[in-house]
Amino acid sequence: MKFYDDGDALTEPRGFFCSGVHCDVKGKRNGKLDLGIIYSKKPCSVAGVFTTNDVRAAPVRYCESLIQDDKTLCHAIVANSGNANACTGRQGELDTKKMAAEVARHFNIHSKEVLVCSTGRIGEPLPMSRITAGIRDAADDIIQEYDGAKAFQEAILTSDTCTKSCSAKISATVGEITVGGVVKGAGMIEPNMATMLAFLTTDLGASNAELQSILAEAVNKSFNRITIDGDMSTNDTVLLMANGNSGIQFSKESKKFQQNFVEAVEAVCAALAKKCVSDGEKVTKFVRMKVAGAKTPEDAEKVARCVANSLLVKSSWYGSDPNWGRIIDAAGYAKVGMDFDQVDLHYNDIPALIKGEPQVGNKSQWKEIVSGKEFCITLHLNMGKAYGEIWSNDLSEEYVNFNKSE
């Protein structure tokens, strides 16, 4: 597998086109790109994973309803930033369908072949006159075959400080296929996913069922391992489109190729997930919280998540304070039967606790480690063989100031 950490990503698989335009979704006339389209002339198989929040935005429910039919094919995704179209009642549902219908009209396809995503402020109606004008302009750019891959990436951003993309290429019996991916997300990030939209494209041919199984597992290993602030959003969506333009079919290739494709999708999702954490709202550090020696994988993840979501722990990380007491406290309220006298704790590879005994002679090394921009904490419970891992970050005063108002 060849992995590329940036680039056009979504249009690197053959047959995909993108665009991004400014249509002033928020009414601020700031010139920000805020609506984009991904399009394939050839119909695509599609898979999706969505937020599990009881309150799900209209576009999430719309996409879920289409993808539940494993015969669904799609040509396009339209996405806007600046307005989540969440908690907007019947009008939100009508506006979602209107967005799909407008895209379909410009490309002469069926509205059920268009998926819709939105992100931004909750509880406000979409400015549909501006949205439809944006769809017209975005569709025209694609029809004219402008190179809009970067513009699409910019159009989906909200509080992100940068675009986030990557791609992977793998060889088949004849030729190669590409998996490209982009993501937006910087706040309200906590599985299942968050105010996070991720889009993947591939020129491999595969069925909806094959894609759904692969994507669901990849999301569990990546986007569902991250937490920025412990908040779950209403609009979380990950979509994977496969148009088969390579002429290579997943089901007809070798087991080795199939596994390579699975690993490529997982690698792209993992890289995008880490980019989300690193670009979290006003964060300064990326932290891998590992829990080993648990009785079950569920226990390991529960402990890791309790630590990674602790405001006290996250604040100490921001202050470069190796306060292992806060970590142990958070691990304890996961209530998995942890015995402190059996616990080992390491900052990177430097021990802080061995069987519950503080290794105080290493304190200066712990301090140096947590002063860095990226580090790993490993908590070994010595209760079993199960393992879990969460990717997280610190909590800064700038985060609080930023989120006083939008």
ZIJO-V895929 format. One line per field, one symbol per residue. psi: psi as a letter, one per 20 degrees, with the letter a starting at -180 (. if undefined). A space follows every 50 residues. Layout:
psi->???
This chain:
psi->ppppiaahfhjhppjqqqqprpjlgikilijppjprppqphpqqqqqqpr qjphopqghghggghgihojipqqhqpppqripilqljbhhhghhghggg hgghghjlrqhijpqpqqqbpqjqqqnhhhghhgggggghhghilqnkgh hgghhiqejqirqorrrqpqqagoarqqpqqqqqphrlopqobbmppppq qqjqpqrggggggggghhghiehjjqpgjjppaijpppqppoijiijppg iirrhggghhgghgghggggghghhgghjqokqiqppoopprkrhqhggg hggghgghiphgghhhghjkomnihhggghhhjhljkpohijpqppodjo phpolippmhijghhggggiiriprpppoohlibjqqqpqparrorhhgg hhjhr.
